[in-house]
Amino acid sequence: MAKISPVEFFRQVRTETNKVTWPTRRETLITTGMVFLMVLLASLFFLVADQVIQFAVSQILRIGH
């Protein structure tokens, strides 16, 4: 791999960064909101699943007594 100077490296980085299509503020807010919503839904699902499993295991263990 050919070595390049730090100045040339940063010039190339800047050129590549200019090619990136950055999201708008609105797109960023919408996707952030969707992420929070999905996290909330997933946490509620796992809370309910955990409670159901806990209840089932406690009922199974209670049979032996």
C-alpha positions in Angstrom: 0.0 0.0 0.0 1.4 3.3 -1.0 2.0 5.9 1.7 0.4 9.3 1.3 1.0 12.4 3.2 -1.4 13.4 6.0 -2.4 16.5 4.0 -3.4 14.4 1.0 -5.2 11.9 3.3 -7.4 14.7 4.8 -8.0 16.1 1.3 -9.3 12.7 0.2 -11.4 12.4 3.4 -13.0 15.8 2.7 -13.7 14.8 -0.9 -15.4 11.6 0.2 -17.3 13.3 2.9 -18.8 15.7 0.4 -20.2 12.7 -1.6 -22.3 11.6 1.4 -26.0 12.3 1.3 -26.7 13.6 4.8 -30.2 13.3 6.2 -32.3 16.3 6.8 -33.2 17.5 10.3 -36.8 16.2 9.8 -35.6 12.8 8.6 -33.3 12.6 11.6 -36.1 13.5 14.1 -38.5 11.0 12.5 -36.1 8.1 12.5 -35.0 8.9 16.1 -38.7 8.9 17.1 -39.2 5.6 15.4 -36.2 4.1 17.2 -37.6 5.2 20.6 -41.0 3.8 19.7 -39.5 0.4 18.7 -37.4 0.3 21.9 -40.6 1.1 24.0 -42.6 -1.7 22.2 -39.8 -4.2 22.5 -39.3 -3.5 26.2 -43.1 -3.8 26.8 -43.1 -7.1 24.9 -40.2 -8.5 26.9 -41.8 -7.3 30.2 -45.0 -9.1 29.4 -43.1 -12.3 28.2 -41.0 -12.3 31.4 -44.1 -12.0 33.6 -45.9 -14.8 31.8 -42.8 -17.1 32.0 -42.3 -16.2 35.7 -46.0 -17.0 36.4 -45.8 -20.3 34.5 -42.6 -21.4 36.2 -44.0 -20.5 39.7 -47.1 -22.6 38.9 -45.0 -25.6 37.8 -42.8 -25.4 40.9 -45.9 -25.0 43.1 -47.2 -28.4 41.9 -44.4 -30.2 43.7 -45.4 -28.9 47.1 
